[in-house]
């Protein structure tokens, strides 16, 4: 045989073997016993040696909503599962309630529950939601409670970036406009534009007296997203929901301890979505038709999860694989956890 031809056939054979070795993500239907109840589950096992995990949003704005299939298609994802809780009912904003971090940029912060972080090295961990904003203005400091969230109270200090939209949809008592790290305007009761190269600090109620006097035109302003120990957030992707279901191989679900108050999370049986990690290096994407949080935790542990977290459920619960809707969501979503083949 011609040596050149032989090398070509060998290369083709190796390529074919590589393709066969690459795991196809096939959803499996399972019936799992959970606390004496049979729970129907759809499970996707994702080998993390071959796939990477990301968070994808529905559009260019934090409050953008779209179908899970649309989010998965836009992200060129092999599989996708719904992400954070969101303000989804009629008249609400469509904004997420949990933390959303995309490519190292925090878009929104959660105040309760658990968060899945994906590091720049691809490693994942589940942590309690405890992020906040700490800033500097000249030689002084300032703080904010959240990013890109439409106010629901009359006392707040929030930061708005271009991810919120080109302009505030409300008029705060005071607004500090920052461009290129420098204060350019301090206004009162105006729905200001959000600069493409900066951000707006919106203050209302008691926070005006606490913070507004610290800002003046020309002052240098920065901020960081930090945890309770003042450690800076340094992850590539993050999505907050909860509660934590499994930790270190033990069922630990305690939604009330994580700040949840709604019966839909505390006690009800409803459609559920969850994500978990196994000791063998798999990511589990799981949806269930009708389960309580306690049963969801038991199912994830039975499937081999050593760590796992609940995601939004009910009408939000959805799963897409291979361009096909496996578990249909009953509503548009703000974000999703997506998996893509490693390059």
C-alpha positions as CSV (number, residue, x, y, z in Angstrom):
1,X,0.0,0.0,0.0
2,X,1.2,3.5,-0.8
3,X,2.5,4.9,2.6
4,X,0.6,8.2,2.0
5,X,-2.6,6.4,1.4
6,X,-2.0,4.3,4.5
7,X,-1.5,7.3,6.7
8,X,-4.7,8.8,5.3
9,X,-6.7,5.7,6.2
10,X,-5.1,5.6,9.7
11,X,-6.1,9.2,10.2
12,X,-9.6,8.5,9.1
13,X,-9.8,5.5,11.4
14,X,-8.6,7.5,14.4
15,X,-11.1,10.3,13.6
16,X,-13.9,7.8,13.4
17,X,-12.9,6.2,16.7
18,X,-12.7,9.7,18.3
19,X,-16.3,10.4,17.1
20,X,-17.5,7.1,18.5
21,X,-15.8,7.8,21.8
22,X,-17.5,11.2,22.1
23,X,-20.5,10.8,24.3
24,X,-23.9,11.6,22.8
25,X,-26.2,13.3,25.3
26,X,-29.3,11.1,25.3
27,X,-32.1,11.9,27.8
28,X,-33.2,8.9,29.8
29,X,-36.6,8.3,31.5
30,X,-36.4,7.0,35.0
31,X,-38.7,6.1,37.8
32,X,-37.0,6.7,41.1
33,X,-38.2,5.9,44.6
34,X,-38.0,9.0,46.7
35,X,-39.2,8.9,50.4
36,X,-41.7,6.1,49.5
37,X,-43.0,7.8,46.4
38,X,-42.4,6.8,42.8
39,X,-41.1,9.9,40.9
40,X,-40.8,10.1,37.1
41,X,-37.6,11.8,36.1
42,X,-35.9,12.7,32.8
43,X,-32.1,12.6,33.2
44,X,-29.2,13.7,31.1
45,X,-25.7,12.7,32.1
46,X,-23.1,15.1,30.8
47,X,-19.4,13.9,30.9
48,X,-17.5,17.0,31.9
49,X,-14.4,15.7,30.3
50,X,-16.1,16.3,26.9
51,X,-18.6,19.1,27.5
52,X,-18.4,22.6,29.1
53,X,-21.1,24.3,31.2
54,X,-22.2,27.9,30.6
55,X,-25.1,30.2,31.5
56,X,-27.0,31.7,28.6
57,X,-29.5,34.6,28.7
58,X,-32.6,35.1,26.6
59,X,-31.3,38.3,25.0
60,X,-29.2,41.3,25.4
61,X,-31.1,42.6,28.5
62,X,-31.4,41.0,31.9
63,X,-35.2,41.0,31.6
64,X,-35.3,39.5,28.1
65,X,-37.4,36.4,28.0
66,X,-37.5,33.6,25.3
67,X,-38.4,30.0,25.0
68,X,-35.8,27.5,26.3
69,X,-35.4,26.1,22.7
70,X,-34.6,29.6,21.5
71,X,-32.0,30.1,24.2
72,X,-30.4,26.8,23.5
73,X,-30.4,27.4,19.7
74,X,-28.8,30.9,20.1
75,X,-26.2,29.4,22.4
76,X,-25.5,26.5,20.0
77,X,-26.0,24.2,23.0
78,X,-26.3,20.5,22.9
79,X,-28.5,20.5,25.9
80,X,-30.1,23.2,28.1
81,X,-32.2,23.3,31.3
82,X,-34.0,26.3,32.8
83,X,-32.1,28.5,35.3
84,X,-33.1,31.1,37.9
85,X,-36.5,31.9,39.3
86,X,-38.0,34.9,37.6
87,X,-40.7,37.5,37.8
88,X,-42.8,35.7,35.3
89,X,-46.5,36.6,36.1
90,X,-48.7,39.1,34.2
91,X,-47.6,42.6,34.9
92,X,-44.2,41.6,36.2
93,X,-40.8,42.5,34.7
94,X,-39.5,39.1,33.6
95,X,-36.3,39.8,35.5
96,X,-34.4,37.0,37.3
97,X,-34.5,36.7,41.1
98,X,-31.2,34.8,41.4
99,X,-27.6,35.7,40.5
100,X,-26.7,35.7,36.8
101,X,-23.0,35.8,35.8
102,X,-22.0,35.5,32.1
103,X,-18.4,35.6,30.9
104,X,-17.2,37.0,34.2
105,X,-19.7,39.8,34.2
106,X,-22.4,40.0,37.0
107,X,-25.7,40.9,35.5
108,X,-27.9,40.4,38.5
109,X,-27.5,39.3,42.2
110,X,-29.7,37.0,44.2
111,X,-30.4,37.4,47.9
112,X,-31.5,33.9,48.9
113,X,-30.9,30.3,47.9
114,X,-27.9,28.6,46.4
115,X,-25.7,29.4,43.4
116,X,-23.9,27.3,40.9
117,X,-20.5,28.8,40.0
118,X,-18.4,27.8,37.0
119,X,-14.8,28.9,37.3
120,X,-12.6,30.1,34.5
121,X,-10.9,26.7,34.7
122,X,-14.3,24.9,34.3
123,X,-14.5,23.7,37.8
124,X,-18.0,24.0,39.5
125,X,-19.2,24.5,43.0
126,X,-22.5,25.2,44.8
127,X,-22.4,28.1,47.3
128,X,-25.0,30.0,49.3
129,X,-26.1,33.3,47.7
130,X,-24.5,36.1,49.7
131,X,-23.2,38.6,47.1
132,X,-23.2,42.4,47.5
133,X,-21.7,45.5,45.8
134,X,-18.9,47.5,47.4
135,X,-17.6,50.6,45.7
136,X,-15.1,53.4,46.0
137,X,-15.6,57.1,45.2
138,X,-12.4,59.1,45.6
139,X,-11.1,58.3,49.1
140,X,-14.6,57.3,50.4
141,X,-16.7,54.2,49.9
142,X,-20.3,53.3,48.9
143,X,-22.5,50.3,48.6
144,X,-25.4,48.9,46.6
145,X,-27.7,46.0,47.2
146,X,-28.2,44.7,43.6
147,X,-27.6,45.1,39.9
148,X,-30.2,45.7,37.2
149,X,-33.4,45.2,39.2
150,X,-36.5,47.2,38.9
151,X,-37.2,48.6,42.4
152,X,-40.0,47.1,44.4
153,X,-39.4,49.2,47.6
154,X,-39.0,52.9,48.3
155,X,-35.5,52.5,49.9
156,X,-32.8,51.2,47.7
157,X,-29.3,51.6,46.3
158,X,-29.0,49.8,43.0
159,X,-26.5,49.7,40.1
160,X,-27.7,49.7,36.5
161,X,-25.5,48.7,33.6
162,X,-26.2,48.5,29.9
163,X,-27.5,45.0,30.5
164,X,-30.6,46.6,32.0
165,X,-31.3,48.6,28.9
166,X,-30.5,52.1,27.5
167,X,-32.5,54.0,30.1
168,X,-34.0,53.6,33.6
169,X,-37.7,52.7,33.5
170,X,-38.3,54.7,36.7
171,X,-37.2,58.0,38.2
172,X,-35.3,57.5,41.5
173,X,-34.9,60.2,44.1
174,X,-31.2,60.5,43.0
175,X,-29.2,59.1,40.1
176,X,-25.4,59.1,39.7
177,X,-24.3,58.7,36.1
178,X,-20.8,57.3,35.7
179,X,-19.0,57.2,32.3
180,X,-15.5,55.7,31.9
181,X,-15.2,55.5,35.7
182,X,-16.0,59.2,36.3
183,X,-19.2,60.9,37.5
184,X,-20.7,63.0,34.8
185,X,-24.1,63.8,36.3
186,X,-26.0,63.7,39.6
187,X,-29.7,64.1,39.0
188,X,-32.9,64.1,41.0
189,X,-36.1,62.3,40.0
190,X,-35.1,61.6,36.4
191,X,-35.2,58.4,34.4
192,X,-31.7,58.8,33.1
193,X,-30.0,57.1,30.2
194,X,-27.5,54.3,31.1
195,X,-24.2,55.1,29.4
196,X,-22.8,52.3,27.1
197,X,-19.4,52.9,28.7
198,X,-20.5,53.1,32.3
199,X,-23.3,52.6,34.8
200,X,-25.9,54.4,36.9
201,X,-26.2,54.3,40.7
202,X,-29.9,54.8,41.6
203,X,-30.8,55.9,45.1
204,X,-34.1,56.3,46.8
205,X,-35.5,56.9,50.3
206,X,-33.1,56.7,53.2
207,X,-30.2,55.8,50.9
208,X,-30.2,59.3,49.4
209,X,-29.2,60.8,52.7
210,X,-26.7,58.0,53.3
211,X,-24.9,58.1,49.9
212,X,-25.8,60.9,47.6
213,X,-23.5,63.5,49.1
214,X,-20.5,61.2,48.5
215,X,-20.7,61.7,44.7
216,X,-19.8,64.8,42.8
217,X,-19.2,65.5,39.1
218,X,-15.6,64.6,38.2
219,X,-15.1,62.0,41.0
220,X,-13.7,58.6,40.2
221,X,-16.0,55.7,40.9
222,X,-15.5,52.0,40.9
223,X,-17.3,48.9,42.3
224,X,-16.7,45.3,43.0
225,X,-19.1,42.3,43.5
226,X,-18.0,40.6,46.7
227,X,-19.2,37.9,49.1
228,X,-19.9,38.1,52.9
229,X,-16.1,37.7,53.6
230,X,-15.4,40.6,51.1
231,X,-13.9,38.1,48.6
232,X,-14.3,39.3,45.1
233,X,-16.5,37.3,42.7
234,X,-14.2,35.6,40.2
235,X,-16.2,33.1,38.2
236,X,-16.9,32.8,34.5
237,X,-20.5,31.8,34.8
238,X,-23.0,31.7,37.7
239,X,-26.7,31.0,38.2
240,X,-28.6,31.3,41.4
241,X,-31.7,29.4,42.4
242,X,-31.9,26.8,45.2
243,X,-32.2,25.3,47.7
244,X,-29.1,23.1,47.9
245,X,-30.4,19.5,47.7
246,X,-27.3,17.4,48.2
247,X,-23.9,18.2,49.7
248,X,-21.0,15.8,50.1
249,X,-23.3,12.9,49.2
250,X,-25.9,13.7,51.9
251,X,-29.4,15.1,51.4
252,X,-29.4,18.5,53.0
253,X,-32.5,20.3,51.5
254,X,-33.7,23.0,53.9
255,X,-35.4,25.7,51.8
256,X,-36.7,27.7,54.8
257,X,-33.1,28.1,56.1
258,X,-32.1,29.5,52.7
259,X,-34.7,32.2,52.8
260,X,-37.5,30.6,50.9
261,X,-41.1,31.4,52.1
262,X,-43.3,30.2,49.2
263,X,-45.2,26.9,49.7
264,X,-44.3,26.1,46.1
265,X,-40.8,25.6,47.3
266,X,-41.3,24.6,50.9
267,X,-43.9,21.8,50.7
268,X,-45.7,21.6,47.3
269,X,-45.3,18.8,44.8
270,X,-44.9,20.3,41.3
271,X,-42.7,20.1,38.2
272,X,-39.1,20.4,39.2
273,X,-35.7,21.0,37.6
274,X,-32.4,20.3,39.2
275,X,-28.7,20.1,38.4
276,X,-26.1,17.9,40.1
277,X,-22.5,16.7,40.1
278,X,-21.3,13.1,40.4
279,X,-18.1,11.6,41.8
280,X,-17.3,10.3,38.3
281,X,-17.3,13.8,36.8
282,X,-20.7,14.0,35.3
283,X,-23.2,16.9,35.3
284,X,-26.7,15.8,35.9
285,X,-29.6,17.7,34.2
286,X,-32.9,16.4,35.7
287,X,-36.5,17.3,35.3
288,X,-39.4,15.8,37.3
289,X,-43.1,15.9,36.6
290,X,-44.3,16.1,40.2
291,X,-42.1,16.2,43.2
292,X,-41.5,18.0,46.5
293,X,-38.2,19.5,47.3
294,X,-37.4,16.7,49.7
295,X,-38.3,14.2,47.0
296,X,-36.2,16.1,44.4
297,X,-33.2,15.9,46.8
298,X,-33.7,12.1,47.2
299,X,-34.0,11.6,43.5
300,X,-30.7,13.5,42.8
301,X,-28.9,11.5,45.5
302,X,-30.3,8.2,44.0
303,X,-29.0,9.2,40.6
304,X,-25.5,9.6,42.0
305,X,-25.2,13.3,42.8
306,X,-22.7,14.2,45.5
307,X,-23.7,17.8,45.2
308,X,-27.0,19.2,43.7
309,X,-29.2,22.3,43.5
310,X,-32.8,22.9,42.8
311,X,-33.7,25.2,39.9
312,X,-36.9,27.1,39.0
313,X,-39.8,24.7,38.7
314,X,-43.5,24.7,37.9
315,X,-44.2,26.2,34.4
316,X,-40.5,27.1,34.1
317,X,-39.2,23.5,34.3
318,X,-37.8,22.6,30.9
319,X,-35.2,20.6,29.1
320,X,-33.9,20.7,25.6
321,X,-31.4,18.3,24.0
322,X,-30.2,18.0,20.4
323,X,-32.4,20.7,19.2
324,X,-35.5,18.9,20.5
325,X,-37.8,19.8,23.4
326,X,-37.6,17.0,25.9
327,X,-39.5,18.6,28.8
328,X,-41.6,21.6,27.6
329,X,-41.5,24.8,29.6
330,X,-44.9,26.5,30.0
331,X,-43.4,30.0,29.9
332,X,-40.7,32.1,28.4
333,X,-37.5,32.2,30.5
334,X,-34.7,34.7,31.3
335,X,-31.8,32.3,31.3
336,X,-30.6,28.7,31.2
337,X,-27.8,26.4,32.0
338,X,-26.4,25.2,28.7
339,X,-23.8,22.5,27.8
340,X,-21.6,22.6,24.7
341,X,-19.0,20.2,23.3
342,X,-15.5,21.3,24.2
343,X,-13.6,22.7,21.3
